[in-house]
Amino acid sequence: MATIIARHQVGDITIWLAGHQERVDTFAPVATILNEFQDMDNPNSVLLLIEATDMEKFGAMVNDPANADLKDRHTVIEPIIISLPIGG
């Protein structure tokens, strides 16, 4: 299992927050934990803390063009910055 941090901006935080369960369901095949955080200084800047069960499948899912619609509906603004543990 690998801990992943993903940070990005959203166009509308209300829409993004309403999509929480859809994100949980989408990530379920490749992750066991999906915690979401919001920056105090910028409400449209969010961070996801993800425990990925399979990094290869996680990468494929994130880069799958079929998930572009999900990003659009949730008002995700690129880039999505992915961070991994040092030495992990």
C-alpha positions as CSV (number, residue, x, y, z in Angstrom):
1,M,0.0,0.0,0.0
2,A,1.3,3.5,-0.8
3,T,0.3,6.9,0.6
4,I,-0.4,9.4,-2.2
5,I,-1.1,13.1,-1.8
6,A,-2.9,14.8,-4.7
7,R,-3.4,18.6,-4.8
8,H,-5.3,20.7,-7.3
9,Q,-7.6,23.6,-7.7
10,V,-11.4,23.4,-8.3
11,G,-13.6,25.8,-10.1
12,D,-16.5,25.5,-7.6
13,I,-15.9,24.0,-4.2
14,T,-19.6,23.4,-3.6
15,I,-19.9,21.2,-6.6
16,W,-16.6,19.5,-5.8
17,L,-17.7,18.8,-2.2
18,A,-21.0,17.3,-3.4
19,G,-19.1,14.8,-5.5
20,H,-17.4,13.2,-2.5
21,Q,-19.2,9.9,-2.7
22,E,-18.7,9.6,-6.4
23,R,-14.9,10.1,-5.9
24,V,-14.9,7.4,-3.1
25,D,-16.8,5.0,-5.4
26,T,-14.4,5.8,-8.4
27,F,-11.2,5.3,-6.3
28,A,-12.6,2.2,-4.4
29,P,-11.0,-0.4,-6.8
30,V,-7.5,1.1,-6.2
31,A,-7.6,2.8,-2.8
32,T,-8.8,2.1,0.7
33,I,-8.8,5.6,2.2
34,L,-9.7,8.9,0.6
35,N,-9.4,11.9,2.9
36,E,-10.1,15.4,1.5
37,F,-8.7,18.7,2.8
38,Q,-9.3,22.3,1.9
39,D,-6.7,25.1,2.1
40,M,-7.6,27.7,4.7
41,D,-6.3,30.6,2.6
42,N,-7.9,29.4,-0.7
43,P,-11.2,27.5,-0.5
44,N,-10.8,26.3,-4.1
45,S,-7.5,24.6,-3.4
46,V,-7.9,21.0,-2.2
47,L,-5.8,18.1,-1.2
48,L,-6.6,14.4,-1.3
49,L,-4.8,11.9,1.0
50,I,-5.1,8.5,-0.7
51,E,-4.0,5.0,0.4
52,A,-3.5,3.2,-2.9
53,T,-3.7,-0.6,-2.8
54,D,-2.1,-0.9,-6.3
55,M,0.1,1.9,-7.7
56,E,0.0,0.6,-11.3
57,K,-3.8,0.4,-11.3
58,F,-4.0,3.8,-9.5
59,G,-1.9,5.4,-12.2
60,A,-3.9,3.8,-15.0
61,M,-7.1,5.0,-13.4
62,V,-6.0,8.6,-12.9
63,N,-4.7,8.8,-16.5
64,D,-7.7,7.0,-18.1
65,P,-9.4,9.4,-20.5
66,A,-12.7,7.8,-19.4
67,N,-12.3,9.7,-16.1
68,A,-12.0,13.1,-17.8
69,D,-15.8,13.5,-17.5
70,L,-15.5,13.0,-13.7
71,K,-12.9,15.7,-13.4
72,D,-15.0,18.1,-15.5
73,R,-18.2,17.4,-13.5
74,H,-16.3,18.0,-10.2
75,T,-14.7,21.2,-11.7
76,V,-11.2,20.0,-11.2
77,I,-8.6,22.4,-12.6
78,E,-5.3,20.9,-13.9
79,P,-2.5,20.5,-13.0
80,I,-3.1,17.7,-10.4
81,I,0.1,17.6,-8.4
82,I,0.9,14.1,-7.1
83,S,3.3,13.5,-4.2
84,L,4.7,10.3,-2.8
85,P,6.6,9.5,0.4
86,I,10.3,10.0,0.2
87,G,12.0,6.7,0.0
88,G,8.7,5.0,-0.5
